Amino acid sequence: MKVASFLYENQDFTKEINEEQLQVNDANLVIGFGASALVSDENNYVKIREKFPNATLAMASSAGEIFDKEVFDNTISLIAIAF
């Protein structure tokens, strides 16, 4: 199993932690936590789907997104998993 973290903000993927060299096309599951308006926006869903075309996407709203050791607002924090 490989795991990678991504931060999506301002309609772009701005940060990545990918020490296990997960290839985004190999991701089977992507779990995202983000601001309610962002996770329900179809344009954001399309961009995330384009980056992870083969993964099942599970998104939920949150009140602050954790990425690495920081807490962000108005972003989507994503975990990609390849089994």
Backbone bond lengths (Angstrom), bond angles and torsions (degrees), N, CA, C in turn:
res aa  C-N    CA-C-N  psi(-1)  N-CA   C-N-CA  omega(-1)  CA-C   N-CA-C  phi
1 M - - - 1.441 - - 1.525 108.57 -
2 K 1.315 115.48 138.93 1.464 122.21 175.84 1.517 108.67 -123.85
3 V 1.341 114.93 146.73 1.459 121.17 -177.85 1.527 108.84 -135.19
4 A 1.339 115.84 141.65 1.458 121.56 175.77 1.527 108.60 -142.13
5 S 1.328 116.33 151.93 1.465 122.51 179.24 1.522 109.35 -115.40
6 F 1.330 115.16 142.60 1.457 121.63 179.58 1.522 109.19 -136.33
7 L 1.327 117.07 145.55 1.461 121.45 174.26 1.524 107.74 -115.58
8 Y 1.325 114.85 127.34 1.463 122.42 -179.44 1.527 107.60 -111.66
9 E 1.329 116.22 119.45 1.461 120.42 177.32 1.514 109.57 -148.56
10 N 1.322 115.04 148.58 1.471 121.00 -179.11 1.520 111.53 53.05
11 Q 1.324 115.97 41.92 1.463 124.62 176.89 1.526 113.51 60.61
12 D 1.341 115.95 34.11 1.463 120.26 178.80 1.530 109.26 -154.21
13 F 1.312 115.92 156.95 1.462 122.09 174.37 1.528 106.95 -86.56
14 T 1.335 116.39 111.57 1.461 119.89 -170.49 1.528 114.39 -104.39
15 K 1.342 117.26 -22.75 1.468 119.83 -179.79 1.519 108.72 -139.67
16 E 1.336 114.49 152.66 1.463 119.96 -178.87 1.528 109.94 -150.05
17 I 1.317 115.82 136.25 1.468 122.37 169.47 1.519 105.02 -121.95
18 N 1.328 115.74 112.49 1.463 120.36 -172.95 1.526 109.65 -142.58
19 E 1.302 116.30 61.52 1.465 121.45 -176.81 1.523 113.06 -67.54
20 E 1.337 116.95 -24.03 1.467 120.60 -178.29 1.528 112.30 -92.84
21 Q 1.327 116.34 6.58 1.471 122.61 176.76 1.533 112.68 56.93
22 L 1.318 116.33 41.75 1.458 120.85 175.75 1.520 109.36 -63.97
23 Q 1.318 116.50 129.37 1.466 121.97 174.50 1.521 107.57 -85.57
24 V 1.332 118.10 127.74 1.463 120.50 -173.27 1.525 112.40 -58.89
25 N 1.313 118.28 -31.18 1.470 120.66 178.15 1.522 112.16 -69.88
26 D 1.333 117.81 -17.40 1.467 121.84 179.57 1.523 112.86 -90.24
27 A 1.320 117.95 -8.13 1.466 120.83 -178.49 1.528 109.82 -64.87
28 N 1.335 116.13 130.04 1.461 121.78 177.07 1.519 111.99 -95.13
29 L 1.334 116.32 -28.54 1.458 121.23 -176.34 1.522 108.84 -142.24
30 V 1.327 115.78 134.37 1.464 121.57 174.26 1.521 107.27 -126.87
31 I 1.322 115.62 124.69 1.457 122.14 178.55 1.520 107.72 -111.61
32 G 1.327 116.14 127.12 1.459 120.96 -178.41 1.508 112.52 -125.10
33 F 1.331 115.35 139.35 1.464 122.25 174.85 1.515 107.00 -123.92
34 G 1.333 116.16 130.56 1.451 117.97 -178.08 1.509 113.76 -162.92
35 A 1.303 113.87 178.57 1.454 121.12 176.71 1.526 108.88 -58.58
36 S 1.302 116.47 138.93 1.461 122.12 -175.08 1.524 112.48 -53.02
37 A 1.317 116.72 -45.19 1.468 120.16 -179.46 1.524 111.70 -63.59
38 L 1.318 117.34 -31.83 1.464 120.48 -178.55 1.525 112.25 -78.03
39 V 1.340 117.56 -43.93 1.465 119.24 -177.12 1.527 111.76 -72.15
40 S 1.323 117.46 -19.59 1.468 119.86 178.19 1.521 112.96 -95.82
41 D 1.326 117.87 -2.24 1.463 122.48 -179.98 1.529 110.23 -81.51
42 E 1.318 116.63 120.89 1.467 121.31 -176.71 1.526 112.73 -61.01
43 N 1.330 118.28 -34.78 1.468 120.71 179.36 1.526 111.25 -62.75
44 N 1.333 117.04 -39.47 1.465 120.19 177.34 1.523 110.56 -67.29
45 Y 1.324 116.55 -40.88 1.465 120.48 177.88 1.527 110.31 -58.80
46 V 1.327 116.89 -43.94 1.470 120.96 -179.25 1.533 110.48 -61.71
47 K 1.332 117.68 -43.58 1.472 119.98 -179.89 1.526 111.98 -65.64
48 I 1.332 116.44 -39.49 1.459 119.62 178.20 1.529 109.89 -68.13
49 R 1.320 117.24 -41.22 1.473 121.70 177.53 1.532 110.40 -61.52
50 E 1.327 118.04 -40.22 1.473 121.25 178.48 1.523 111.11 -63.15
51 K 1.326 117.51 -37.78 1.474 119.91 -179.19 1.522 111.47 -72.71
52 F 1.335 117.20 -34.90 1.462 122.38 -177.67 1.532 109.36 -121.80
53 P 1.323 118.06 71.02 1.473 120.80 -170.18 1.529 114.86 -66.96
54 N 1.314 118.67 -22.88 1.465 120.99 -174.97 1.527 113.67 -105.50
55 A 1.313 116.90 4.65 1.462 120.47 -174.06 1.528 111.82 -97.52
56 T 1.319 114.84 150.57 1.455 121.42 165.60 1.519 106.08 -78.51
57 L 1.339 116.90 130.55 1.460 121.07 -179.20 1.524 109.88 -103.13
58 A 1.319 116.47 132.07 1.462 122.61 174.07 1.523 107.08 -126.97
59 M 1.331 116.19 119.10 1.466 121.25 -175.93 1.520 109.34 -121.59
60 A 1.328 116.16 144.17 1.463 121.94 177.21 1.531 108.75 -144.03
61 S 1.321 115.56 151.19 1.462 119.09 177.86 1.524 109.86 -83.00
62 S 1.324 114.56 155.00 1.461 120.34 179.72 1.526 109.20 -148.13
63 A 1.300 115.86 167.77 1.459 121.86 177.94 1.525 108.53 -110.76
64 G 1.304 116.12 63.12 1.462 122.09 -176.64 1.509 109.10 118.78
65 E 1.315 116.55 127.11 1.456 121.70 -174.38 1.529 109.10 -109.73
66 I 1.316 116.13 133.39 1.461 121.60 -179.88 1.518 108.82 -97.48
67 F 1.331 116.01 128.44 1.458 122.90 173.75 1.519 106.53 -135.78
68 D 1.321 115.64 120.77 1.464 122.13 -175.57 1.529 107.84 58.81
69 K 1.313 118.49 -115.62 1.467 121.10 -178.51 1.522 112.34 -112.99
70 E 1.342 117.00 16.11 1.454 121.43 -176.81 1.521 110.97 -118.52
71 V 1.322 115.37 155.58 1.459 122.06 174.53 1.526 107.82 -111.65
72 F 1.329 116.00 130.57 1.454 122.40 -178.21 1.525 109.95 -118.81
73 D 1.314 116.36 159.26 1.460 123.21 171.49 1.519 107.95 -122.02
74 N 1.323 115.55 152.10 1.467 122.39 178.69 1.525 112.36 59.75
75 T 1.320 115.60 42.49 1.459 122.50 176.80 1.519 107.66 -137.31
76 I 1.335 115.25 176.58 1.452 121.90 169.23 1.525 106.85 -126.22
77 S 1.322 116.00 121.17 1.461 121.87 176.66 1.525 107.40 -95.38
78 L 1.332 116.32 125.20 1.458 121.72 -173.88 1.530 111.45 -119.66
79 I 1.303 114.73 139.91 1.469 122.26 171.69 1.523 106.81 -116.95
80 A 1.319 116.99 121.86 1.468 122.22 176.77 1.517 108.57 -104.69
81 I 1.333 115.34 135.08 1.463 121.19 -177.12 1.512 109.31 -128.07
82 A 1.330 116.66 132.74 1.460 122.80 172.90 1.522 106.89 -115.50
83 F 1.329 116.62 123.25 1.469 121.91 -179.43 1.513 110.40 -91.85
